[in-house]
């Protein structure tokens, strides 16, 4: 499996797992709608490579690449 930070622009992926058990960052990602079996579209990367912009559950969301590394996708 790959993590969300390694997805190519324009790809649509499905969340398999959100890592970081017991961390507040994991809880925040889940609260934002990044839950298992959710479809995510990777829109673009900022000019310097960080952050990334995704669409999840119909809204645009910007994440740091470091945070996106916690999300496993297929």
PDB file as gemmi writes it, atoms N, CA and C in Angstrom:
CRYST1    1.000    1.000    1.000  90.00  90.00  90.00 P 1                      
ATOM      1  N   UNK A   1       0.832  -1.180   0.000  1.00  0.00           N  
ATOM      2  CA  UNK A   1       0.000   0.000   0.000  1.00  0.00           C  
ATOM      3  C   UNK A   1       0.879   1.247   0.000  1.00  0.00           C  
ATOM      4  N   UNK A   2       0.293   2.331  -0.438  1.00  0.00           N  
ATOM      5  CA  UNK A   2       1.017   3.594  -0.453  1.00  0.00           C  
ATOM      6  C   UNK A   2       0.342   4.580   0.483  1.00  0.00           C  
ATOM      7  N   UNK A   3       1.033   5.652   0.795  1.00  0.00           N  
ATOM      8  CA  UNK A   3       0.463   6.680   1.644  1.00  0.00           C  
ATOM      9  C   UNK A   3      -0.013   7.846   0.790  1.00  0.00           C  
ATOM     10  N   UNK A   4      -0.866   8.661   1.335  1.00  0.00           N  
ATOM     11  CA  UNK A   4      -1.504   9.749   0.602  1.00  0.00           C  
ATOM     12  C   UNK A   4      -0.505  10.755   0.040  1.00  0.00           C  
ATOM     13  N   UNK A   5       0.621  10.935   0.685  1.00  0.00           N  
ATOM     14  CA  UNK A   5       1.601  11.902   0.203  1.00  0.00           C  
ATOM     15  C   UNK A   5       2.314  11.451  -1.075  1.00  0.00           C  
ATOM     16  N   UNK A   6       2.177  10.183  -1.477  1.00  0.00           N  
ATOM     17  CA  UNK A   6       2.852   9.648  -2.663  1.00  0.00           C  
ATOM     18  C   UNK A   6       1.928   9.495  -3.869  1.00  0.00           C  
ATOM     19  N   UNK A   7       0.695   9.926  -3.748  1.00  0.00           N  
ATOM     20  CA  UNK A   7      -0.287   9.810  -4.831  1.00  0.00           C  
ATOM     21  C   UNK A   7      -0.019  10.875  -5.886  1.00  0.00           C  
ATOM     22  N   UNK A   8      -0.268  10.531  -7.135  1.00  0.00           N  
ATOM     23  CA  UNK A   8      -0.059  11.464  -8.246  1.00  0.00           C  
ATOM     24  C   UNK A   8      -1.251  12.411  -8.396  1.00  0.00           C  
ATOM     25  N   UNK A   9      -0.982  13.568  -8.946  1.00  0.00           N  
ATOM     26  CA  UNK A   9      -2.012  14.584  -9.161  1.00  0.00           C  
ATOM     27  C   UNK A   9      -3.135  14.039 -10.039  1.00  0.00           C  
ATOM     28  N   UNK A  10      -4.378  14.278  -9.637  1.00  0.00           N  
ATOM     29  CA  UNK A  10      -5.549  13.853 -10.382  1.00  0.00           C  
ATOM     30  C   UNK A  10      -6.049  12.460 -10.034  1.00  0.00           C  
ATOM     31  N   UNK A  11      -5.302  11.709  -9.237  1.00  0.00           N  
ATOM     32  CA  UNK A  11      -5.684  10.341  -8.882  1.00  0.00           C  
ATOM     33  C   UNK A  11      -6.815  10.341  -7.857  1.00  0.00           C  
ATOM     34  N   UNK A  12      -7.659   9.308  -7.965  1.00  0.00           N  
ATOM     35  CA  UNK A  12      -8.711   9.087  -6.974  1.00  0.00           C  
ATOM     36  C   UNK A  12      -8.367   7.793  -6.255  1.00  0.00           C  
ATOM     37  N   UNK A  13      -8.261   7.867  -4.939  1.00  0.00           N  
ATOM     38  CA  UNK A  13      -7.857   6.725  -4.125  1.00  0.00           C  
ATOM     39  C   UNK A  13      -8.876   6.485  -3.024  1.00  0.00           C  
ATOM     40  N   UNK A  14      -8.751   5.330  -2.373  1.00  0.00           N  
ATOM     41  CA  UNK A  14      -9.630   4.981  -1.253  1.00  0.00           C  
ATOM     42  C   UNK A  14      -8.784   4.791  -0.008  1.00  0.00           C  
ATOM     43  N   UNK A  15      -9.243   5.361   1.092  1.00  0.00           N  
ATOM     44  CA  UNK A  15      -8.523   5.252   2.364  1.00  0.00           C  
ATOM     45  C   UNK A  15      -8.669   3.832   2.896  1.00  0.00           C  
ATOM     46  N   UNK A  16      -7.535   3.242   3.281  1.00  0.00           N  
ATOM     47  CA  UNK A  16      -7.539   1.916   3.885  1.00  0.00           C  
ATOM     48  C   UNK A  16      -7.393   2.022   5.397  1.00  0.00           C  
ATOM     49  N   UNK A  17      -6.460   2.886   5.834  1.00  0.00           N  
ATOM     50  CA  UNK A  17      -6.174   2.980   7.262  1.00  0.00           C  
ATOM     51  C   UNK A  17      -5.587   4.350   7.567  1.00  0.00           C  
ATOM     52  N   UNK A  18      -5.896   4.871   8.751  1.00  0.00           N  
ATOM     53  CA  UNK A  18      -5.277   6.096   9.244  1.00  0.00           C  
ATOM     54  C   UNK A  18      -4.404   5.684  10.423  1.00  0.00           C  
ATOM     55  N   UNK A  19      -3.088   5.820  10.266  1.00  0.00           N  
ATOM     56  CA  UNK A  19      -2.125   5.419  11.297  1.00  0.00           C  
ATOM     57  C   UNK A  19      -2.000   6.495  12.371  1.00  0.00           C  
ATOM     58  N   UNK A  20      -1.185   6.209  13.384  1.00  0.00           N  
ATOM     59  CA  UNK A  20      -0.941   7.172  14.456  1.00  0.00           C  
ATOM     60  C   UNK A  20      -1.828   6.907  15.657  1.00  0.00           C  
ATOM     61  N   UNK A  21      -1.953   5.648  16.015  1.00  0.00           N  
ATOM     62  CA  UNK A  21      -2.827   5.266  17.122  1.00  0.00           C  
ATOM     63  C   UNK A  21      -2.582   6.117  18.364  1.00  0.00           C  
ATOM     64  N   UNK A  22      -3.643   6.654  18.925  1.00  0.00           N  
ATOM     65  CA  UNK A  22      -3.575   7.410  20.165  1.00  0.00           C  
ATOM     66  C   UNK A  22      -3.103   8.851  20.008  1.00  0.00           C  
ATOM     67  N   UNK A  23      -2.895   9.308  18.788  1.00  0.00           N  
ATOM     68  CA  UNK A  23      -2.414  10.684  18.617  1.00  0.00           C  
ATOM     69  C   UNK A  23      -3.566  11.630  18.313  1.00  0.00           C  
ATOM     70  N   UNK A  24      -3.386  12.883  18.665  1.00  0.00           N  
ATOM     71  CA  UNK A  24      -4.412  13.876  18.389  1.00  0.00           C  
ATOM     72  C   UNK A  24      -4.501  14.174  16.897  1.00  0.00           C  
ATOM     73  N   UNK A  25      -3.396  13.997  16.165  1.00  0.00           N  
ATOM     74  CA  UNK A  25      -3.402  14.207  14.721  1.00  0.00           C  
ATOM     75  C   UNK A  25      -4.298  13.182  14.032  1.00  0.00           C  
ATOM     76  N   UNK A  26      -4.220  11.920  14.451  1.00  0.00           N  
ATOM     77  CA  UNK A  26      -5.095  10.883  13.883  1.00  0.00           C  
ATOM     78  C   UNK A  26      -6.555  11.235  14.123  1.00  0.00           C  
ATOM     79  N   UNK A  27      -6.864  11.655  15.331  1.00  0.00           N  
ATOM     80  CA  UNK A  27      -8.240  12.039  15.666  1.00  0.00           C  
ATOM     81  C   UNK A  27      -8.710  13.201  14.795  1.00  0.00           C  
ATOM     82  N   UNK A  28      -7.821  14.174  14.554  1.00  0.00           N  
ATOM     83  CA  UNK A  28      -8.168  15.323  13.724  1.00  0.00           C  
ATOM     84  C   UNK A  28      -8.426  14.898  12.280  1.00  0.00           C  
ATOM     85  N   UNK A  29      -7.604  13.993  11.749  1.00  0.00           N  
ATOM     86  CA  UNK A  29      -7.816  13.502  10.382  1.00  0.00           C  
ATOM     87  C   UNK A  29      -9.158  12.781  10.267  1.00  0.00           C  
ATOM     88  N   UNK A  30      -9.478  11.964  11.247  1.00  0.00           N  
ATOM     89  CA  UNK A  30     -10.762  11.261  11.244  1.00  0.00           C  
ATOM     90  C   UNK A  30     -11.921  12.246  11.342  1.00  0.00           C  
ATOM     91  N   UNK A  31     -11.779  13.269  12.156  1.00  0.00           N  
ATOM     92  CA  UNK A  31     -12.828  14.291  12.302  1.00  0.00           C  
ATOM     93  C   UNK A  31     -13.046  15.071  11.006  1.00  0.00           C  
ATOM     94  N   UNK A  32     -11.992  15.213  10.197  1.00  0.00           N  
ATOM     95  CA  UNK A  32     -12.100  15.923   8.919  1.00  0.00           C  
ATOM     96  C   UNK A  32     -12.727  15.054   7.833  1.00  0.00           C  
ATOM     97  N   UNK A  33     -13.049  13.806   8.153  1.00  0.00           N  
ATOM     98  CA  UNK A  33     -13.716  12.945   7.194  1.00  0.00           C  
ATOM     99  C   UNK A  33     -12.806  11.957   6.495  1.00  0.00           C  
ATOM    100  N   UNK A  34     -11.541  11.910   6.860  1.00  0.00           N  
ATOM    101  CA  UNK A  34     -10.607  10.958   6.255  1.00  0.00           C  
ATOM    102  C   UNK A  34     -10.703   9.663   7.050  1.00  0.00           C  
ATOM    103  N   UNK A  35     -11.683   8.847   6.693  1.00  0.00           N  
ATOM    104  CA  UNK A  35     -11.949   7.594   7.387  1.00  0.00           C  
ATOM    105  C   UNK A  35     -11.806   6.438   6.401  1.00  0.00           C  
ATOM    106  N   UNK A  36     -11.616   5.221   6.885  1.00  0.00           N  
ATOM    107  CA  UNK A  36     -11.506   4.074   5.975  1.00  0.00           C  
ATOM    108  C   UNK A  36     -12.697   3.979   5.020  1.00  0.00           C  
ATOM    109  N   UNK A  37     -12.411   3.579   3.788  1.00  0.00           N  
ATOM    110  CA  UNK A  37     -13.355   3.392   2.684  1.00  0.00           C  
ATOM    111  C   UNK A  37     -13.843   4.714   2.073  1.00  0.00           C  
ATOM    112  N   UNK A  38     -13.241   5.841   2.466  1.00  0.00           N  
ATOM    113  CA  UNK A  38     -13.599   7.141   1.894  1.00  0.00           C  
ATOM    114  C   UNK A  38     -12.774   7.379   0.637  1.00  0.00           C  
ATOM    115  N   UNK A  39     -13.412   7.883  -0.412  1.00  0.00           N  
ATOM    116  CA  UNK A  39     -12.717   8.229  -1.651  1.00  0.00           C  
ATOM    117  C   UNK A  39     -12.100   9.615  -1.510  1.00  0.00           C  
ATOM    118  N   UNK A  40     -10.863   9.752  -1.992  1.00  0.00           N  
ATOM    119  CA  UNK A  40     -10.138  11.021  -1.964  1.00  0.00           C  
ATOM    120  C   UNK A  40      -9.592  11.300  -3.346  1.00  0.00           C  
ATOM    121  N   UNK A  41      -9.773  12.531  -3.809  1.00  0.00           N  
ATOM    122  CA  UNK A  41      -9.179  12.950  -5.081  1.00  0.00           C  
ATOM    123  C   UNK A  41      -8.021  13.886  -4.764  1.00  0.00           C  
ATOM    124  N   UNK A  42      -6.853  13.570  -5.318  1.00  0.00           N  
ATOM    125  CA  UNK A  42      -5.663  14.386  -5.121  1.00  0.00           C  
ATOM    126  C   UNK A  42      -5.679  15.498  -6.156  1.00  0.00           C  
ATOM    127  N   UNK A  43      -5.880  16.731  -5.727  1.00  0.00           N  
ATOM    128  CA  UNK A  43      -5.969  17.855  -6.653  1.00  0.00           C  
ATOM    129  C   UNK A  43      -4.611  18.354  -7.112  1.00  0.00           C  
ATOM    130  N   UNK A  44      -3.807  18.826  -6.177  1.00  0.00           N  
ATOM    131  CA  UNK A  44      -2.521  19.404  -6.565  1.00  0.00           C  
ATOM    132  C   UNK A  44      -1.593  19.532  -5.361  1.00  0.00           C  
ATOM    133  N   UNK A  45      -0.331  19.828  -5.710  1.00  0.00           N  
ATOM    134  CA  UNK A  45       0.692  20.091  -4.715  1.00  0.00           C  
ATOM    135  C   UNK A  45       1.103  21.549  -4.827  1.00  0.00           C  
ATOM    136  N   UNK A  46       1.428  22.177  -3.731  1.00  0.00           N  
ATOM    137  CA  UNK A  46       1.905  23.559  -3.750  1.00  0.00           C  
ATOM    138  C   UNK A  46       3.211  23.645  -4.541  1.00  0.00           C  
ATOM    139  N   UNK A  47       3.564  24.816  -5.053  1.00  0.00           N  
ATOM    140  CA  UNK A  47       4.757  24.968  -5.888  1.00  0.00           C  
ATOM    141  C   UNK A  47       6.049  24.434  -5.263  1.00  0.00           C  
ATOM    142  N   UNK A  48       6.213  24.541  -3.965  1.00  0.00           N  
ATOM    143  CA  UNK A  48       7.421  24.031  -3.325  1.00  0.00           C  
ATOM    144  C   UNK A  48       7.267  22.601  -2.805  1.00  0.00           C  
ATOM    145  N   UNK A  49       6.137  21.964  -3.117  1.00  0.00           N  
ATOM    146  CA  UNK A  49       5.943  20.558  -2.765  1.00  0.00           C  
ATOM    147  C   UNK A  49       5.165  20.295  -1.495  1.00  0.00           C  
ATOM    148  N   UNK A  50       4.906  21.292  -0.708  1.00  0.00           N  
ATOM    149  CA  UNK A  50       4.175  21.095   0.535  1.00  0.00           C  
ATOM    150  C   UNK A  50       3.384  22.362   0.815  1.00  0.00           C  
ATOM    151  N   UNK A  51       2.127  22.333   1.107  1.00  0.00           N  
ATOM    152  CA  UNK A  51       1.210  21.233   1.373  1.00  0.00           C  
ATOM    153  C   UNK A  51       0.577  20.672   0.092  1.00  0.00           C  
ATOM    154  N   UNK A  52      -0.331  19.708   0.304  1.00  0.00           N  
ATOM    155  CA  UNK A  52      -1.083  19.131  -0.807  1.00  0.00           C  
ATOM    156  C   UNK A  52      -2.555  19.498  -0.635  1.00  0.00           C  
ATOM    157  N   UNK A  53      -3.290  19.511  -1.749  1.00  0.00           N  
ATOM    158  CA  UNK A  53      -4.724  19.797  -1.697  1.00  0.00           C  
ATOM    159  C   UNK A  53      -5.475  18.574  -2.193  1.00  0.00           C  
ATOM    160  N   UNK A  54      -6.464  18.157  -1.423  1.00  0.00           N  
ATOM    161  CA  UNK A  54      -7.284  16.995  -1.766  1.00  0.00           C  
ATOM    162  C   UNK A  54      -8.756  17.378  -1.683  1.00  0.00           C  
ATOM    163  N   UNK A  55      -9.604  16.539  -2.275  1.00  0.00           N  
ATOM    164  CA  UNK A  55     -11.054  16.680  -2.121  1.00  0.00           C  
ATOM    165  C   UNK A  55     -11.547  15.425  -1.417  1.00  0.00           C  
ATOM    166  N   UNK A  56     -12.194  15.630  -0.283  1.00  0.00           N  
ATOM    167  CA  UNK A  56     -12.730  14.520   0.493  1.00  0.00           C  
ATOM    168  C   UNK A  56     -14.161  14.871   0.884  1.00  0.00           C  
ATOM    169  N   UNK A  57     -15.085  13.967   0.593  1.00  0.00           N  
ATOM    170  CA  UNK A  57     -16.504  14.147   0.910  1.00  0.00           C  
ATOM    171  C   UNK A  57     -17.070  15.464   0.383  1.00  0.00           C  
ATOM    172  N   UNK A  58     -16.578  15.891  -0.789  1.00  0.00           N  
ATOM    173  CA  UNK A  58     -17.133  17.063  -1.448  1.00  0.00           C  
ATOM    174  C   UNK A  58     -16.516  18.403  -1.083  1.00  0.00           C  
ATOM    175  N   UNK A  59     -15.512  18.421  -0.236  1.00  0.00           N  
ATOM    176  CA  UNK A  59     -14.889  19.700   0.091  1.00  0.00           C  
ATOM    177  C   UNK A  59     -13.366  19.610  -0.068  1.00  0.00           C  
ATOM    178  N   UNK A  60     -12.753  20.749  -0.373  1.00  0.00           N  
ATOM    179  CA  UNK A  60     -11.305  20.814  -0.548  1.00  0.00           C  
ATOM    180  C   UNK A  60     -10.628  20.920   0.811  1.00  0.00           C  
ATOM    181  N   UNK A  61      -9.525  20.219   0.947  1.00  0.00           N  
ATOM    182  CA  UNK A  61      -8.794  20.164   2.197  1.00  0.00           C  
ATOM    183  C   UNK A  61      -7.306  20.245   1.890  1.00  0.00           C  
ATOM    184  N   UNK A  62      -6.582  21.021   2.657  1.00  0.00           N  
ATOM    185  CA  UNK A  62      -5.144  21.140   2.486  1.00  0.00           C  
ATOM    186  C   UNK A  62      -4.454  20.465   3.658  1.00  0.00           C  
ATOM    187  N   UNK A  63      -3.497  19.575   3.337  1.00  0.00           N  
ATOM    188  CA  UNK A  63      -2.752  18.840   4.361  1.00  0.00           C  
ATOM    189  C   UNK A  63      -1.256  18.994   4.148  1.00  0.00           C  
ATOM    190  N   UNK A  64      -0.511  18.994   5.248  1.00  0.00           N  
ATOM    191  CA  UNK A  64       0.938  18.920   5.126  1.00  0.00           C  
ATOM    192  C   UNK A  64       1.307  17.505   4.688  1.00  0.00           C  
ATOM    193  N   UNK A  65       2.392  17.366   3.948  1.00  0.00           N  
ATOM    194  CA  UNK A  65       2.817  16.037   3.510  1.00  0.00           C  
ATOM    195  C   UNK A  65       3.106  15.132   4.703  1.00  0.00           C  
ATOM    196  N   UNK A  66       3.642  15.706   5.759  1.00  0.00           N  
ATOM    197  CA  UNK A  66       3.929  14.944   6.969  1.00  0.00           C  
ATOM    198  C   UNK A  66       2.659  14.316   7.539  1.00  0.00           C  
ATOM    199  N   UNK A  67       1.551  15.060   7.511  1.00  0.00           N  
ATOM    200  CA  UNK A  67       0.269  14.541   7.996  1.00  0.00           C  
ATOM    201  C   UNK A  67      -0.293  13.498   7.032  1.00  0.00           C  
ATOM    202  N   UNK A  68      -0.125  13.731   5.731  1.00  0.00           N  
ATOM    203  CA  UNK A  68      -0.627  12.809   4.719  1.00  0.00           C  
ATOM    204  C   UNK A  68       0.073  11.460   4.765  1.00  0.00           C  
ATOM    205  N   UNK A  69       1.265  11.410   5.351  1.00  0.00           N  
ATOM    206  CA  UNK A  69       1.993  10.145   5.466  1.00  0.00           C  
ATOM    207  C   UNK A  69       1.291   9.155   6.384  1.00  0.00           C  
ATOM    208  N   UNK A  70       0.391   9.623   7.233  1.00  0.00           N  
ATOM    209  CA  UNK A  70      -0.332   8.744   8.144  1.00  0.00           C  
ATOM    210  C   UNK A  70      -1.495   8.013   7.481  1.00  0.00           C  
ATOM    211  N   UNK A  71      -1.889   8.444   6.265  1.00  0.00           N  
ATOM    212  CA  UNK A  71      -3.072   7.894   5.614  1.00  0.00           C  
ATOM    213  C   UNK A  71      -2.647   6.881   4.552  1.00  0.00           C  
ATOM    214  N   UNK A  72      -2.981   5.599   4.761  1.00  0.00           N  
ATOM    215  CA  UNK A  72      -2.688   4.548   3.783  1.00  0.00           C  
ATOM    216  C   UNK A  72      -3.857   4.459   2.804  1.00  0.00           C  
ATOM    217  N   UNK A  73      -3.540   4.374   1.506  1.00  0.00           N  
ATOM    218  CA  UNK A  73      -4.572   4.340   0.470  1.00  0.00           C  
ATOM    219  C   UNK A  73      -4.282   3.246  -0.544  1.00  0.00           C  
ATOM    220  N   UNK A  74      -5.321   2.897  -1.323  1.00  0.00           N  
ATOM    221  CA  UNK A  74      -5.146   1.987  -2.462  1.00  0.00           C  
ATOM    222  C   UNK A  74      -5.743   2.639  -3.687  1.00  0.00           C  
TER     223      UNK A  74                                                      
END                                                                             
